[in-house]
Amino acid sequence: MKQIITVMLLLATTITFSQNTLEGIVIDSDTKEGLDYVNVYLPNLEKGTITKENGSFKITNLPSGNYKVIFSMIGYGTLSLNVTLPLKEPLNIAILVSAIEMEDVIISTPFHKLQSENVMKVEQEKISDLKANGAVSLADGITNIAGVESISTGLGIGKPVIRGLSSNRVLVYTQGVRLENQQFGDEHGLGLSDSGIESVEVIKGPASLLYGSDALGGVLYLNPEKFAQANTAQGDLNYNYFSNTQGFNTGAGIKSSGDTFKFIFRGNLTEHSDYNTKEYRVTNSRFREQDFKAGIGYQATQFKTEFRYNVNNAKLGIPEGIGEQTTLKTPLLPYQNVTNHVLSSKSTLFFNNSSLDINLGYIYNDRKEFEEHHDHDTDPEEIHEEADALEAALHMKLKTANYDLKYNLPKLKKFETIVGIQGMNQINTNYGEETLIPDATTNDFGIFATSHIHFNKADVQIGARYDNRRVDVSSGISKNFNSFNGAAGVKTDIFTNLTVRLNLASGFRAPNLSELTSDGTHEGTNRYEIGNSQLQSEQNFQTDLSLEYKNDHFEFFVNGFYNKINNYIFLSPNGEVIDNDPVFVYLQDNAKLYGGEIGFHFHPHPLDWLHFESSLETVTGKQDNNSFLPLIPANSLSNMIRAEFDTKSIAKGYAFIKLRSTFNQNNISSFETSTNGYNLLSAGLGGTIKVLKNDMTVTVSGNNLMNTTYIHHLSRLKTDNIFNMGRNISLGFTYYL
């Protein structure tokens, strides 16, 4: 490890300590007038400013080298420009009026480009937009992204599903580091709050080249909110109310930045009672979540670093049937009490035309699960007291340290190249009276290289990677898994405004600890699970083809994929019963998944404020024996009409109405049942007003407005025939200080 870091440092050229200035003016390409409030941002340096009234801008204390500069403003097309510092003369930038929404830089891919410049297709959504659509939680919000669903246990627990793959096949990144929180369990949620998260990015398909094992199915990349711009300070207070659960979330944040130091603090509290359907409340679907985030950063000419810390505690009820109808918010037995600590550091050393990124993380997951031992006729208040006094039946602590080093080589004509190493040390320890998976230590190591090659009419990205995973179990079992993987992609414009992307990638996933060694009752899933120490690594190869047409008023896309997975691992009942629970064992078979997304976005001229959006998503999963895979989401169609407006009293106003149609799911595994289709109607509006001379954003949204009774195919409450949430009206307020 030390030798590799030394070699990478020696690769860097001599550090130069020159301080440079980026300055210029931004004008409207038609009127030639200077534009104020244009965002000017250097993503590699994470430094930016806003233009003044005459369109001028100035950013100081920048290192020498080649950097990308992003110019963005609502109502104008986002411009990406490569500059070399020091500048020979100030920039004169002209941007075009456009009804197409602003683009943001994609962080989850290594070269930090706009999506229009990326070879790999990545979906990005702002958390504020997901919440404006009435999302109750982060797991609920991501289901608004085409191709993404969630395996849910009520409202409090949800885990992402990308094109039919979930659990350890989908890697989650937060604060720039991989999140590890015993994600093997169907009822183990993200353990994260959307508070303090700015946007979410989704890589659909194997990303093992970038992230190693567990990224076989894709990556959910959560971008934390940015620090304040230099020499500014910001604060906000927010409150959201949800009528269905009589629940709320409330929080506050403050951030401030000087020339070199910056900090950020944010706290949030969420409470929900049992969610309501048209016919009943779902007993013990209630939950409580507390979240705190903090960050401090330092930025000099040749060096920048930031440290972030997040602690999240969630007390989550586990529904087991329909019982007493109440709006109490304290969970009954059984319930989970899960605490996640995420400590991360992200640093960059800038050399002459190159840089070294160093990301370090430590994740401490403390998971407690409490079982029901009381008499069902006991008074609810006594149940609460009993729950507080109980010892956890299942208590696991997972401690994970990981590192990620990337050296950005000097740009060589058409080549941008990155080489890197990544690794992880993970220790699982049991403290409860029950043991589902044994104590064990896992070590990962990976090394990779990737290049982005710019040709006149096409962009190409290629890369290769080697990984090793070693699992040492307290019982004496030791397993080694190795894999070579590669990826290649091309993006080109085949006609005017028509872009095609073709990506080929292999990926792998080593069996997780549960699959290898579990032997016990998993109370949250009501089954007895038996692991298989002879399991082999899953290995896949996926082909992605994407077509996109875009002009000033119309966008159309078609994404198709075919994913072949060898040694696909799955749970299957063997017909036996232990301790009154059905026995499930881990098996392997080759599998394939295929499908994609299709959609359009139309904003007619001259009614640029009016938007029509539609998307269809479909996925099919089968084993080689032609039987269907479990937990494959049903096909769905989403249609939305959205209006945007600005008045003297309301800024950034919007209103929308949306109909989501989910079709019957009859392509089911041998131990699943079919699920009927349904239609959900939602609507909302919002905007920013002035209150006491400060901005306040107000949002109102309604979901399932027709109060439809339905069951989602990926709901873990489906086996008990328990409906998903009924009508819900959400009210949100954010006051900016």
C-alpha positions in Angstrom: 0.0 0.0 0.0 2.7 2.5 1.0 4.8 1.6 -2.0 1.9 2.1 -4.4 1.1 5.6 -2.9 4.8 6.5 -3.2 4.9 5.5 -6.9 1.8 7.5 -7.6 3.3 10.5 -5.9 6.5 10.2 -7.9 4.4 10.1 -11.1 3.3 13.6 -10.3 5.4 16.4 -11.8 6.9 19.2 -9.8 4.5 21.2 -7.8 4.2 24.9 -8.8 3.1 27.4 -6.3 1.9 30.1 -8.7 -1.5 31.7 -7.9 -3.7 32.4 -10.8 -6.9 34.3 -11.4 -9.8 33.3 -13.6 -11.8 36.4 -14.8 -14.0 37.6 -17.6 -17.5 38.6 -18.5 -20.6 36.6 -19.4 -23.1 38.1 -21.9 -26.4 37.1 -23.6 -25.4 35.8 -27.1 -28.4 37.6 -28.7 -28.5 41.0 -26.9 -24.8 41.1 -26.1 -25.7 42.5 -22.6 -23.9 41.4 -19.5 -25.7 38.8 -17.4 -25.8 38.9 -13.6 -26.3 35.9 -11.3 -24.6 33.5 -13.7 -23.0 30.6 -11.8 -19.3 30.2 -12.7 -18.0 26.9 -11.2 -14.8 24.9 -11.5 -15.8 21.3 -10.5 -12.3 19.9 -10.1 -11.4 22.7 -7.7 -14.9 22.9 -6.2 -14.7 26.7 -6.4 -17.0 29.2 -8.0 -18.7 32.6 -7.9 -21.6 34.5 -9.4 -21.4 37.2 -12.0 -22.0 40.8 -11.1 -24.6 43.2 -12.7 -22.4 43.8 -15.8 -21.7 40.1 -16.2 -18.1 40.2 -14.8 -16.6 37.6 -12.6 -13.3 36.9 -10.8 -12.0 33.9 -9.0 -8.5 34.1 -7.4 -5.9 31.7 -5.9 -6.2 29.0 -8.5 -3.4 26.5 -9.3 -1.8 26.3 -12.8 -3.2 23.6 -15.1 -6.1 22.6 -17.3 -9.5 22.9 -15.8 -13.2 22.7 -16.8 -15.3 25.8 -16.1 -19.1 25.5 -16.1 -21.4 28.5 -16.8 -25.0 28.0 -15.9 -28.2 30.1 -15.3 -31.9 29.4 -15.4 -33.3 30.2 -18.9 -29.9 29.6 -20.6 -28.1 26.6 -21.9 -25.2 25.3 -19.7 -21.8 26.0 -21.2 -18.8 23.8 -20.4 -15.4 25.3 -21.3 -11.8 23.9 -20.9 -9.3 26.6 -19.8 -5.6 26.6 -19.1 -4.3 28.6 -16.2 -2.6 31.1 -16.2 -4.9 32.8 -18.7 -3.4 34.9 -21.4 -6.4 37.3 -21.4 -9.8 37.5 -19.6 -12.6 35.3 -20.9 -15.5 36.7 -23.0 -18.3 34.2 -22.7 -21.6 34.3 -24.6 -24.4 31.9 -23.5 -27.6 31.0 -25.4 -31.2 31.4 -24.3 -32.7 27.9 -23.8 -35.8 26.4 -22.4 -33.9 23.2 -21.7 -33.2 22.8 -18.0 -29.7 23.5 -16.6 -27.2 20.7 -16.6 -25.1 19.8 -13.6 -21.7 18.2 -13.4 -21.8 14.4 -12.9 -19.7 13.5 -9.9 -20.1 9.7 -9.8 -18.0 9.3 -13.0 -14.3 10.0 -12.7 -13.9 12.8 -15.2 -16.6 15.1 -13.8 -18.3 16.1 -17.0 -21.7 17.4 -17.9 -24.1 14.6 -18.8 -24.1 15.8 -22.4 -20.4 15.2 -22.5 -20.4 11.8 -20.7 -19.8 8.6 -22.5 -21.7 6.7 -19.8 -25.4 7.5 -19.3 -26.0 8.8 -15.7 -29.3 10.0 -14.3 -29.2 12.9 -11.9 -32.0 14.4 -9.9 -32.0 17.2 -7.2 -33.3 16.1 -3.8 -35.4 19.4 -3.7 -37.2 18.3 -6.8 -37.9 14.8 -5.5 -39.3 16.3 -2.2 -41.4 18.8 -4.2 -43.1 15.8 -5.8 -44.2 14.6 -2.3 -41.5 12.1 -1.5 -41.8 11.0 2.2 -38.2 9.7 2.4 -35.0 9.3 0.3 -35.9 5.7 -0.6 -39.3 6.9 -1.7 -37.9 9.8 -3.7 -35.5 7.8 -5.9 -38.4 5.8 -7.3 -39.2 8.9 -9.4 -36.1 8.2 -11.5 -36.8 6.0 -14.5 -35.4 2.5 -14.0 -35.2 2.8 -10.2 -37.5 1.2 -7.7 -37.4 0.4 -4.0 -37.9 -2.8 -1.9 -40.0 -1.3 0.9 -41.1 -2.3 4.4 -43.8 0.3 5.0 -42.5 3.9 4.8 -39.5 3.8 7.0 -37.5 1.1 5.3 -36.5 1.1 1.6 -33.6 -0.1 -0.4 -32.8 0.8 -4.0 -33.5 -1.4 -7.0 -31.8 -0.6 -10.3 -33.1 -2.4 -13.3 -34.2 -5.4 -11.3 -31.0 -5.7 -9.1 -30.8 -4.7 -5.4 -29.1 -5.4 -2.1 -25.4 -6.1 -2.4 -25.6 -5.7 -6.2 -26.3 -2.0 -5.9 -23.5 0.1 -4.3 -24.4 3.3 -2.4 -21.9 6.1 -2.1 -22.4 9.0 0.4 -20.0 11.8 1.2 -17.7 10.3 -1.5 -17.2 7.0 0.3 -19.0 3.6 0.0 -21.8 3.0 2.5 -21.7 -0.3 4.3 -24.6 -1.1 6.6 -25.5 -4.8 6.3 -27.3 -4.2 3.1 -27.7 -7.9 2.5 -31.1 -7.9 4.3 -34.3 -7.2 2.5 -35.6 -5.1 5.4 -32.3 -3.2 5.9 -32.9 0.3 4.6 -30.4 2.9 3.5 -29.8 4.4 6.9 -29.5 7.8 5.5 -31.6 11.0 5.6 -32.2 13.2 2.5 -31.4 16.2 4.8 -28.1 17.7 3.7 -28.0 15.8 0.4 -28.1 18.0 -2.7 -28.6 15.5 -5.5 -28.6 11.8 -6.4 -26.9 10.2 -9.4 -27.7 6.7 -10.7 -25.4 4.6 -12.8 -27.5 1.9 -14.3 -25.4 -1.1 -15.0 -22.1 -2.6 -13.9 -19.7 0.0 -12.4 -17.1 -2.5 -11.1 -14.5 -0.6 -13.2 -15.0 2.4 -11.0 -16.0 0.9 -7.7 -15.2 -2.8 -7.5 -17.3 -5.6 -6.1 -21.0 -4.9 -5.2 -21.3 -2.4 -8.1 -22.4 -5.2 -10.4 -26.0 -3.8 -10.7 -25.2 -0.1 -10.5 -24.4 2.8 -8.2 -26.6 5.2 -6.2 -24.3 8.2 -5.6 -25.5 10.8 -3.1 -23.9 14.2 -3.4 -23.8 16.2 -0.1 -24.7 19.9 -0.2 -21.9 22.2 -1.3 -20.2 24.6 1.1 -21.1 28.2 0.8 -19.2 30.3 -1.8 -16.1 32.1 -0.6 -16.8 35.0 1.8 -20.5 34.2 2.2 -22.7 32.7 4.8 -26.1 31.0 4.5 -28.7 29.5 6.8 -32.1 27.9 6.6 -35.0 26.5 8.6 -37.3 23.9 7.1 -40.5 22.0 8.1 -42.6 19.4 6.2 -45.9 18.0 7.3 -47.5 14.8 6.0 -51.2 14.4 6.4 -51.4 10.6 6.0 -49.1 9.8 8.9 -49.7 13.0 10.8 -45.9 13.1 10.6 -43.3 15.7 10.0 -39.6 16.4 9.4 -38.0 19.5 10.5 -34.4 20.8 10.4 -32.0 23.6 10.2 -28.6 24.3 8.6 -25.9 26.9 8.5 -22.8 27.2 6.4 -20.1 29.8 6.0 -16.9 30.1 3.9 -13.9 32.4 4.0 -11.0 32.5 1.6 -9.5 29.3 2.9 -11.7 27.8 5.7 -15.4 26.7 5.4 -17.8 24.8 7.5 -21.3 23.4 7.4 -23.8 22.1 10.1 -27.2 20.5 9.6 -29.6 18.7 11.9 -33.0 17.0 11.1 -35.7 15.2 13.0 -38.4 13.0 11.4 -41.4 11.3 13.1 -44.3 9.4 11.5 -47.2 7.4 12.9 -48.6 4.4 11.2 -49.5 5.1 7.6 -53.1 5.1 6.5 -54.8 3.3 3.7 -58.4 3.7 2.6 -59.4 0.9 4.9 -57.0 0.9 7.9 -53.8 2.1 9.4 -50.8 -0.3 9.1 -49.9 -1.2 12.6 -46.3 -0.5 13.6 -45.2 1.1 10.3 -44.3 4.2 12.4 -40.7 5.4 12.8 -38.5 8.1 14.1 -35.2 9.3 12.6 -32.6 11.8 13.9 -29.8 13.0 11.6 -26.9 15.3 12.1 -24.3 16.3 9.5 -21.2 18.5 9.8 -18.3 19.4 7.6 -15.2 21.5 7.6 -13.0 22.4 4.6 -9.7 24.1 3.8 -8.7 25.3 0.4 -5.3 26.7 -0.7 -3.9 27.2 -4.1 -2.3 23.8 -4.5 -4.3 21.8 -1.9 -7.9 21.4 -0.8 -9.4 19.1 1.7 -12.7 18.6 3.5 -13.9 16.4 6.4 -17.5 15.4 6.8 -19.4 13.6 9.5 -22.9 12.2 9.6 -24.7 10.4 12.4 -28.1 8.9 11.7 -30.3 7.1 14.2 -33.5 5.5 13.2 -36.0 3.6 15.3 -38.1 1.6 12.8 -41.3 -0.4 13.5 -41.6 -3.7 11.6 -45.3 -4.3 10.6 -46.6 -7.8 11.1 -50.3 -7.4 10.5 -53.2 -5.1 11.1 -53.8 -4.5 14.8 -54.8 -1.6 17.0 -55.5 1.7 15.1 -53.6 4.6 16.6 -51.5 7.6 15.7 -48.8 7.0 18.3 -45.3 7.5 17.0 -43.3 5.2 19.3 -42.6 1.9 17.5 -44.0 -1.3 19.0 -42.2 -4.7 19.0 -40.6 -5.9 16.8 -38.5 -2.9 15.7 -35.0 -1.9 14.6 -32.8 0.6 16.2 -30.0 1.4 13.8 -27.3 4.0 14.1 -24.9 4.9 11.2 -21.8 6.9 11.6 -20.1 8.1 8.4 -16.8 9.9 8.7 -15.1 10.9 5.4 -12.2 13.0 4.2 -11.7 14.1 0.6 -8.5 15.8 -0.4 -6.8 16.9 -3.7 -3.1 17.8 -4.3 -2.7 19.9 -7.4 0.5 19.5 -9.4 1.6 21.0 -12.7 -1.3 19.9 -15.1 -2.1 16.8 -12.9 -3.6 16.1 -9.5 -4.0 13.4 -6.9 -7.4 12.7 -5.2 -7.4 11.0 -1.8 -10.7 9.8 -0.4 -10.8 8.1 3.0 -13.9 6.8 4.9 -14.9 5.1 8.1 -18.4 3.8 8.5 -19.7 2.4 11.8 -23.0 0.6 11.6 -24.7 -0.4 14.9 -27.8 -2.5 14.2 -30.1 -3.7 16.9 -33.3 -5.7 16.3 -35.8 -6.3 19.1 -38.3 -9.1 19.0 -41.8 -9.5 20.3 -42.0 -11.5 23.6 -45.0 -9.8 25.2 -48.7 -10.7 25.4 -50.6 -9.3 22.4 -53.3 -8.1 24.8 -50.9 -5.9 26.7 -51.7 -2.2 26.8 -49.6 -0.2 24.2 -48.0 2.0 26.8 -46.8 -1.1 28.7 -45.4 -2.4 25.4 -43.4 0.8 24.9 -42.0 0.4 28.4 -41.2 -3.2 27.8 -39.5 -2.4 24.5 -37.3 0.1 26.2 -36.2 -2.4 28.8 -35.5 -5.3 26.4 -32.0 -6.4 25.3 -31.6 -6.6 21.5 -32.1 -10.1 20.2 -29.9 -9.4 17.2 -27.1 -6.9 17.7 -24.4 -6.5 15.0 -21.7 -3.9 14.7 -20.1 -3.4 11.3 -16.9 -1.3 11.1 -15.6 -0.4 7.7 -12.6 1.6 6.7 -12.0 2.3 3.0 -9.7 4.3 0.8 -9.8 5.5 -2.8 -6.8 7.2 -4.5 -6.9 8.5 -8.0 -4.1 10.1 -9.9 -5.2 12.3 -12.8 -2.4 12.2 -15.3 -1.5 15.3 -17.3 -3.7 15.6 -20.3 -2.0 14.2 -23.4 -3.5 15.7 -26.6 -6.8 13.7 -26.9 -6.3 11.6 -23.8 -7.5 12.2 -20.2 -6.4 9.3 -18.0 -6.9 8.3 -14.4 -5.1 5.5 -12.5 -6.1 4.5 -9.0 -6.3 2.0 -6.2 -9.2 1.3 -3.8 -9.6 -0.9 -0.8 -11.6 -1.8 2.3 -11.2 -3.4 5.6 -14.4 -4.5 7.3 -15.1 -6.2 10.6 -18.4 -7.7 11.6 -19.0 -8.5 15.3 -22.1 -9.9 17.1 -23.3 -8.9 20.5 -26.9 -10.1 20.7 -28.4 -13.4 22.0 -29.0 -14.5 18.4 -26.4 -14.8 15.6 -27.6 -14.6 12.0 -24.1 -14.2 10.4 -20.9 -14.9 12.3 -18.0 -12.6 13.2 -15.8 -12.1 10.2 -13.2 -9.8 8.6 -13.4 -8.8 4.9 -10.6 -7.2 3.0 -10.8 -5.7 -0.5 -8.1 -4.4 -2.8 -8.5 -3.1 -6.4 -6.4 -1.3 -9.0 -7.6 0.3 -12.2 -7.0 2.6 -15.1 -9.4 4.4 -17.3 -9.1 6.9 -20.2 -11.4 9.3 -21.9 -10.3 9.9 -25.5 -11.6 12.9 -27.5 -11.9 12.4 -31.3 -13.3 15.0 -33.7 -16.7 13.2 -34.1 -16.7 10.9 -31.1 -15.7 10.4 -27.5 -14.4 7.0 -26.3 -13.9 5.7 -22.8 -12.0 2.5 -22.0 -10.7 1.0 -18.8 -9.6 -2.2 -17.0 -9.5 -3.3 -13.3 -8.3 -6.1 -11.0 -9.9 -6.9 -7.7 -9.3 -9.3 -4.8 -11.6 -9.9 -1.8 -10.7 -12.1 1.1 -13.3 -13.2 3.8 -12.0 -14.7 7.0 -14.8 -16.1 9.3 -14.4 -16.8 13.0 -15.5 -20.4 12.4 -12.3 -20.9 10.4 -13.6 -20.5 6.9 -11.4 -18.4 4.6 -12.5 -17.5 1.1 -10.6 -15.6 -1.7 -12.3 -14.1 -4.7 -10.5 -12.5 -7.7 -11.7 -10.8 -10.8 -10.5 -8.9 -13.9 -13.1 -6.5 -15.5 -13.1 -4.0 -18.2 -15.4 -1.4 -19.9 -15.5 0.4 -23.2 -17.9 3.0 -24.4 -18.4 5.5 -27.3 -20.6 8.6 -27.6 -21.1 10.3 -31.0 -23.6 12.5 -32.8 -25.0 10.4 -35.7 -27.2 13.3 -36.9 -27.8 16.8 -35.8 -29.1 16.8 -32.2 -29.1 13.0 -32.2 -26.6 11.3 -29.8 -25.9 7.6 -29.5 -24.1 6.0 -26.6 -22.9 2.4 -26.6 -21.3 0.9 -23.5 -20.0 -2.6 -22.9 -18.9 -3.5 -19.4 -18.2 -6.5 -17.3 -18.7 -6.6 -13.5 -18.5 -9.0 -10.6 -19.8 -9.5 -7.1 -18.2 -11.7 -4.5 -20.8 -13.5 -2.2 -21.5 -11.6 0.9 -21.2 -12.9 4.4 -24.9 -13.7 4.7 -24.9 -15.8 1.5 -21.7 -17.7 2.6 -22.4 -18.3 6.3 -25.9 -17.4 7.5 -27.6 -20.0 9.7 -30.5 -18.8 11.7 -33.9 -17.1 11.8 -34.0 -13.7 10.2 -36.9 -12.2 12.2 -37.4 -9.3 9.9 -38.1 -11.6 7.0 -39.7 -14.5 9.0 -37.6 -17.2 7.4 -34.7 -19.4 8.5 -31.7 -18.7 6.2 -28.9 -21.2 5.5 -25.8 -20.0 3.7 -23.6 -21.8 1.2 -19.8 -21.6 1.7 -19.2 -23.0 -1.8 -20.8 -20.1 -3.7 -18.8 -18.6 -6.5 -18.6 -14.9 -7.5 -21.3 -13.5 -9.8 -19.8 -12.4 -13.1 -21.7 -10.3 -15.6 -21.5 -8.6 -19.0 -23.9 -5.9 -19.9 -24.6 -4.0 -23.1 -26.2 -0.6 -22.9 -27.4 1.4 -25.9 -28.8 4.9 -25.6 -30.3 7.2 -28.2 -31.1 10.8 -27.4 -32.6 13.5 -29.5 -32.6 17.1 -28.2 -33.4 20.5 -29.5 -34.6 23.7 -27.9 -38.1 22.4 -27.4 -38.1 18.6 -27.6 -36.1 15.8 -26.0 -36.6 12.1 -26.7 -34.6 9.2 -25.3 -34.5 5.4 -25.7 -32.3 3.3 -23.3 -31.9 -0.4 -23.8 -29.8 -3.0 -21.9 -29.1 -6.7 -21.9 -27.4 -8.0 -18.7 -26.0 -11.6 -18.6 -25.1 -12.8 -15.1 -23.2 -16.0 -14.5 -23.6 -17.7 -11.1 -26.5 -15.5 -10.0 -27.1 -16.1 -6.3 -30.7 -16.3 -5.0 -32.7 -17.5 -2.1 -35.1 -20.4 -2.5 -37.3 -22.3 -0.1 -36.4 -26.0 0.3 -39.7 -27.1 1.8 -38.4 -27.6 5.4 -39.5 -25.7 8.5 -37.2 -24.8 11.5 -38.6 -23.0 14.6 -41.9 -22.5 12.7 -40.1 -20.6 10.0 -39.7 -21.8 6.4 -36.2 -22.6 5.5 -34.5 -20.7 2.6 -31.2 -21.8 1.1 -28.8 -19.9 -1.2 -28.5 -21.4 -4.7 -26.8 -20.3 -8.0 -27.8 -20.3 -11.6 -27.0 -18.3 -14.7 -29.5 -15.4 -15.3 -30.3 -12.6 -17.7 -32.0 -9.3 -17.4 -33.1 -7.1 -20.2 -35.3 -4.0 -20.8 -34.9 -0.3 -20.6 -36.5 3.1 -20.5 -38.1 5.3 -23.2 -39.5 8.8 -22.8 -39.8 12.4 -24.0 -39.9 16.0 -22.7 -41.8 18.6 -24.8 -41.9 22.3 -24.0 -43.6 24.0 -27.0 -42.6 27.4 -28.4 -43.7 30.0 -27.4 -45.1 28.3 -24.3 -41.6 27.5 -22.9 -43.1 27.5 -19.4 -45.2 24.5 -20.2 -43.7 21.0 -20.0 -45.1 17.6 -21.0 -43.0 14.7 -19.8 -43.5 10.9 -20.2 -41.4 7.8 -19.5 -41.9 4.1 -19.7 -39.7 1.6 -17.9 -39.5 -2.2 -18.2 -37.3 -5.0 -17.0 -37.5 -8.8 -17.3 -35.3 -11.2 -15.3 -34.9 -14.9 -16.0 -32.8 -17.8 -15.0 -31.2 -20.1 -17.6 -34.0 -22.6 -17.0 -36.4 -19.9 -18.1 -38.0 -19.4 -14.7 -38.4 -15.8 -13.6 -36.2 -14.1 -11.1 -37.8 -12.8 -7.8 -38.2 -9.1 -6.9 -38.4 -7.8 -10.4 -40.4 -4.5 -10.6 -43.5 -4.3 -12.7 -43.5 -2.2 -15.9 -44.7 1.3 -15.3 -45.6 4.4 -17.3 -45.3 8.0 -15.9 -47.0 11.0 -17.5 -46.7 14.6 -16.1 -47.7 18.1 -17.1 -45.7 20.8 -15.5 -45.8 24.6 -15.6 -43.2 27.1 -14.5 -43.8 30.7 -13.8 -42.4 33.9 -12.2 -44.5 36.8 -11.0 -43.8 39.9 -8.9 -44.7 38.0 -5.7 -43.7 34.4 -6.5 -40.3 33.4 -7.9 -39.4 30.0 -9.4 -43.1 29.1 -9.3 -44.3 25.7 -10.5 -47.3 23.5 -10.7 -47.7 19.9 -11.9 -50.1 17.0 -12.3 -48.8 13.4 -12.7 -50.3 10.0 -13.4 -48.2 6.9 -12.8 -49.6 3.7 -14.2 -48.1 0.4 -12.9 -49.0 -2.7 -14.9 -49.8 -6.2 -13.8 -46.7 -8.2 -12.7 -47.3 -11.8 -13.8 -43.6 -12.7 -14.5 -42.9 -14.0 -11.0 -40.6 -16.6 -9.4 -41.9 -19.9 -8.1 -42.5 -18.5 -4.5 -44.0 -15.2 -5.5 -47.6 -14.3 -6.3 -48.9 -12.0 -9.1 -49.5 -8.4 -8.4 -52.4 -6.3 -9.9 -51.7 -3.0 -11.7 -52.9 0.4 -10.5 -52.9 4.1 -11.3 -51.7 6.8 -8.9 -52.6 10.5 -9.4 -50.5 13.2 -7.9 -50.3 17.0 -8.1 -48.5 19.9 -6.5 -47.4 23.5 -6.7 -44.9 25.7 -5.1 -42.6 28.8 -5.3 -40.5 31.2 -3.5 -41.9 34.3 -1.7 -40.5 37.1 0.4 -41.1 37.0 4.1 -39.4 39.6 6.3 -37.1 40.5 3.4 -35.8 36.9 3.1 -36.8 34.1 0.7 -39.2 31.4 1.8 -39.9 28.4 -0.4 -43.4 26.9 0.0 -44.5 23.6 -1.5 -47.8 21.7 -1.5 -48.2 18.3 -3.0 -50.7 15.4 -3.0 -49.9 11.8 -3.7 -52.4 9.0 -4.5 -55.1 11.7 -4.7 -57.8 9.1 -5.6 -57.0 7.2 -2.4 -56.4 4.0 -4.4 -55.9 0.8 -2.6 -52.9 -1.0 -4.1 -50.0 -3.2 -3.3 -46.6 -2.6 -4.9 -44.9 -5.8 -6.1 -41.7 -5.0 -4.2 -43.5 -4.4 -0.9 -42.4 -6.8 1.8 -45.9 -6.5 3.3 -47.4 -8.0 0.1 -47.4 -11.6 1.6 -49.7 -10.3 4.3 -51.9 -8.6 1.7 -51.3 -5.2 3.3 -51.9 -2.1 1.1 -49.4 0.6 0.4 -50.0 4.2 1.6 -53.3 6.0 0.7 -53.9 9.6 0.0 -51.2 12.0 1.4 -51.0 15.8 1.3 -47.6 17.3 2.0 -46.9 20.9 3.0 -43.3 22.1 3.0 -41.6 25.4 4.1 -38.0 26.4 3.9 -37.0 29.8 5.2 -33.6 31.1 4.1 -31.7 33.3 6.6 
